[in-house]
Amino acid sequence: MGTPELISPRSPRVTAARRLAKRAFRGKERRFIAEGPQAVREAAAHRGDGGEPTLIELFTTVEAAERYADIVDAARATGARVHLAPDSVLAEVSQTVTPQGLLGVCRFLDSPFEEILRARPRLVAVLAHVRDPGNAGTVLRCADAAGADAVVLTDASVDLYNPKSVRASVGSLFHLPVAVGVPVEQAVQGLRDAGVRILAADGAGEDDLDDELDAGTMGGPTAWVFGNEAWGLPAETRALADAVVRVPIHGKAESLNLATAAAVCLYASARAQRVRGTC
């Protein structure tokens, strides 16, 4: 990298990046922050629908630039501007207590809901009324790991680009299509019209996940609707589903948290679909 001058904390580039901590500025600029080597690596590899690089800028400390030279090279290869920055700049822009030395400024990458429907998805996670950004990012990561085709965040859910959501996704944000701001009624109806069965996950559901698996009803295209962390899904949202399914509690635990329940449901569907595909 040579020895370029470190960027000043008073630089307009630093000021612009710092403002992205606020949702209003993220929406206005259609940019967000990705922190850490995993997220920045995935951002550098990602392209938008038009082929444009998702990563716009990279701030890196000298130590991180040496440790993650491959990531810095990948960022440069996309045309992203790379800024060497002192630790104080990363600490000022970062939303973490201990920054990891790499911070990327990225373009928004959400997909139109209509494009997701046109792709005829077989497994979708719909986040309805999910307000905790860490949970939203973790469910997105679970959906990615289970091989889901898409994630939909309704207009009642948290901002996809909240720094905590981005961190909790651990790079999965860059792996699969995500639609945002879709009213839950529109999401359900659109998916149903596309031939997708709608299952609402709820601890008080009338149907048991084990029974659904035993009955062989989960091998087709499926969308799981997940609700709020504290109070689950409202009655009007449950009424939209083809079935309201609970994850059985075989031990003495009072309940499962949102991300754990989502992982169980998504993997159950993924397994059922693979089995059906081999028959």
Backbone hydrogen bonds, N-H to C=O, Kabsch-Sander energy under -0.5 kcal/mol:
donor,donor_aa,acceptor,acceptor_aa,energy
7,I,84,L,-3.1
11,S,8,S,-1.9
15,T,11,S,-2.2
16,A,12,P,-2.5
17,A,13,R,-2.0
18,R,14,V,-2.6
19,R,15,T,-1.7
20,L,16,A,-0.6
20,L,17,A,-1.0
21,A,18,R,-1.5
22,K,19,R,-2.0
26,R,22,K,-2.1
27,G,23,R,-2.7
28,K,24,A,-2.0
29,E,25,F,-2.7
30,R,26,R,-2.0
31,R,26,R,-1.1
32,F,106,C,-2.1
34,A,104,G,-2.6
36,G,102,L,-2.5
40,V,36,G,-2.3
41,R,37,P,-2.4
42,E,38,Q,-2.2
43,A,39,A,-2.4
44,A,40,V,-2.5
45,A,41,R,-1.2
46,H,42,E,-0.8
46,H,43,A,-0.7
48,G,52,E,-3.0
51,G,48,G,-2.1
54,T,46,H,-1.8
55,L,43,A,-0.7
56,I,105,V,-3.2
57,E,105,V,-1.5
58,L,81,R,-2.9
59,F,103,L,-3.0
60,T,83,H,-2.6
61,T,101,G,-1.7
65,A,61,T,-2.4
66,E,62,V,-1.6
67,R,63,E,-2.3
68,Y,64,A,-3.0
69,A,66,E,-0.8
71,I,68,Y,-0.6
72,V,68,Y,-2.2
73,D,69,A,-2.6
74,A,70,D,-2.1
75,A,71,I,-2.4
76,R,72,V,-2.5
77,A,73,D,-2.2
78,T,74,A,-1.0
78,T,75,A,-0.7
79,G,76,R,-1.6
80,A,75,A,-1.7
81,R,56,I,-2.1
83,H,58,L,-3.4
83,H,81,R,-0.5
84,L,82,V,-0.5
85,A,60,T,-2.6
89,V,86,P,-1.1
90,L,86,P,-1.5
91,A,87,D,-2.5
92,E,88,S,-1.6
93,V,89,V,-2.2
94,S,90,L,-2.8
103,L,59,F,-2.2
104,G,34,A,-3.4
105,V,57,E,-2.4
106,C,32,F,-3.0
106,C,104,G,-0.6
107,R,54,T,-2.6
108,F,30,R,-2.0
111,S,178,V,-2.8
115,E,112,P,-0.7
116,I,112,P,-1.4
117,L,113,F,-2.0
118,R,114,E,-2.2
119,A,115,E,-1.2
120,R,117,L,-1.9
124,V,222,T,-2.0
125,A,150,A,-1.7
126,V,124,V,-0.5
126,V,224,W,-3.4
127,L,125,A,-0.6
127,L,152,V,-3.4
128,A,126,V,-0.9
128,A,226,F,-2.7
129,H,127,L,-0.5
131,R,129,H,-0.7
136,A,132,D,-2.2
137,G,133,P,-2.3
138,T,134,G,-2.0
139,V,135,N,-2.8
140,L,136,A,-2.0
141,R,137,G,-2.0
142,C,138,T,-2.4
143,A,139,V,-2.8
144,D,140,L,-2.2
145,A,141,R,-2.4
146,A,142,C,-2.3
147,G,144,D,-1.2
148,A,143,A,-2.9
149,D,123,L,-2.9
150,A,123,L,-1.0
151,V,177,P,-1.9
152,V,125,A,-2.8
153,L,179,A,-3.1
154,T,127,L,-2.4
154,T,152,V,-0.6
155,D,182,V,-0.9
157,S,154,T,-1.8
158,V,130,V,-2.8
162,N,159,D,-1.6
165,S,162,N,-0.7
166,V,162,N,-2.3
167,R,163,P,-2.3
168,A,164,K,-2.5
169,S,165,S,-1.5
170,V,166,V,-0.6
170,V,167,R,-1.3
171,G,166,V,-0.7
172,S,169,S,-2.3
174,F,171,G,-1.7
175,H,172,S,-2.2
176,L,172,S,-0.9
179,A,151,V,-2.3
181,G,153,L,-0.6
181,G,154,T,-0.5
182,V,153,L,-1.5
187,A,183,P,-2.6
188,V,184,V,-2.6
189,Q,185,E,-2.5
190,G,186,Q,-2.6
191,L,187,A,-2.1
192,R,188,V,-2.6
193,D,189,Q,-2.5
194,A,190,G,-1.1
195,G,192,R,-1.9
196,V,191,L,-2.3
197,R,221,P,-2.7
199,L,197,R,-0.6
199,L,223,A,-3.0
200,A,243,A,-2.7
201,A,199,L,-0.5
201,A,225,V,-2.5
202,D,200,A,-0.6
202,D,245,V,-2.6
205,G,202,D,-2.2
207,D,244,V,-2.4
209,L,246,R,-2.3
212,E,208,D,-2.3
213,L,209,L,-2.2
214,D,210,D,-2.6
215,A,211,D,-2.2
216,G,212,E,-0.6
216,G,213,L,-1.0
217,T,212,E,-1.7
222,T,122,R,-3.0
223,A,197,R,-2.9
224,W,124,V,-2.6
225,V,199,L,-2.8
226,F,126,V,-3.0
226,F,224,W,-0.6
228,N,232,G,-1.9
232,G,228,N,-1.6
237,T,234,P,-0.8
238,R,234,P,-2.3
239,A,235,A,-2.1
240,L,237,T,-1.2
241,A,237,T,-0.5
241,A,238,R,-1.3
242,D,198,I,-2.1
243,A,198,I,-1.1
245,V,200,A,-3.0
245,V,243,A,-0.6
246,R,207,D,-3.0
250,H,248,P,-0.7
261,A,257,N,-2.5
262,A,258,L,-2.7
263,A,259,A,-2.2
264,V,260,T,-2.2
265,C,261,A,-2.5
266,L,262,A,-2.7
267,Y,263,A,-2.2
268,A,264,V,-1.9
269,S,265,C,-2.1
270,A,266,L,-2.5
271,R,267,Y,-2.5
272,A,268,A,-2.4
273,Q,269,S,-2.6
274,R,270,A,-2.0
275,V,271,R,-2.5
276,R,272,A,-2.3
277,G,273,Q,-2.0
278,T,274,R,-1.0
278,T,275,V,-0.7
279,C,275,V,-0.6
279,C,276,R,-0.8
